[in-house]
Every structure is written in structure tokens, then in C-alpha cells.
């Protein structure tokens, strides 16, 4: 069953903690992306990766970090430097870049 | 600053009628355009992609692109209650502020309600 998986579905973070969101795909896609969605807002690009061991900042990268050690995986770390991290986080992938993007189910992060 | 503009709605359409959703974009060099459907609490699902001027039909959905007017639209024929969702217009432009042209720029979405 091919697709994009994200875990966990819900995540709660205390102030000052770093948390890591998982994104895995078995579609053999080269490119992967992280977006953030706030209520009533469009999606905003955090980071993207066109190929293994390479990634680029998007429009709102401050307070976030990523790695791309494997083609299938693109984890996102929300650091304590991100002042307003409560949001819906969406991972996407595409065969190449730029190309049609497909989304995972998302992780909803709440800061306590 | 590249922008994608949509009327937030809600747009209310009777069941069986045609729903018309509109989107304008600011980056004249944009080449790829997408419509996603997003149900409440869920992730976006690709409905249509369009790259050339004119119409593209897929079942009950028709995407229309006019690059001269920087305008994209989505028509939904024979609207069903299951079509009630937020529809996101997205554009691949000619470069993000962080470098590269790879991410999508999204509008805020139009909330569509199909009334039975």
C-alpha cells in the first residue's frame, strides 16, 4: 500500500521542548516538503528537499530543522526557538521537483 | 511577494447545480497550477492540475486557466453534498524567498457548501 505516512497524528509539546515529526513515503519520490497550516490560513512552506542529503529553506524556516538521510524519510524538528508552533503540519512528496505534490495525513501539534 | 488570492466564502450552492471557484495569482511567470480539496481536519487531496491555457476536464471537474489574466478557476458540475469542503488553489512560481522554485504557494481556500 503506497503512500505518505506521518506520525504522530497528535503531538503535545511543553514550552522549551524540541519535538520531531516523522514523515515517510514509499512512492519512490525524490522530492519532499514540509508545510504548516494555521486556522483560516493557506499552507506555508517550511523546508523542502529535492534529493537525499540536500534541503532548502522555504518561506518560514526559522525555528525548524530537517534532515534527509534516506530517500524515504524527511523528519521535521520543531525547536524551542519556534515561538508559535501550534499548527497543523503537513508533509508532501513529488516524483521530482517541481512537480505535482501529494500530501500525508498531517500532524497536529499543540503547545501546552 | 508572490500571492494567490481566493474568495474565502462560504460559497453556498444547491445540490445538482454548478459550483464555480476562482483564483488569481501575482507571479506572471508561474507555470503549474493545482486545485486541492480539503475536508475539515484532513490533509489536502489533489483534484486537478493544469499547465496550459484553456480548459481541462476530469469527470465532474473542469479547471480553466487564463495566463494573460493570471486567473484559474474550478467548475464542479452536478454538485453533491460530499463536495462540501475547502478548495485550495496552489501555484508553483518562479522562486521562493528562501531560494528555489519547488514549493507550492497556496491561497487561503474557498469554503464550499452544497445544500441538499
Interface residues (C-beta under 8 A of the other chain):
Chain A: X31 X33 X35 X40 X41 X42 X43 X44 X45 X48 X50 X56 X57 X58 X59 X61 X90 X97 X98 X100 X101 X102 X103 X104 X105 X106
Chain B: X4 X8 X32 X34 X36 X42 X43 X44 X45 X46 X49 X88 X90 X92 X96 X97 X98 X99 X100 X101 X102 X103 X104 X105 X106 X107 X108 X109
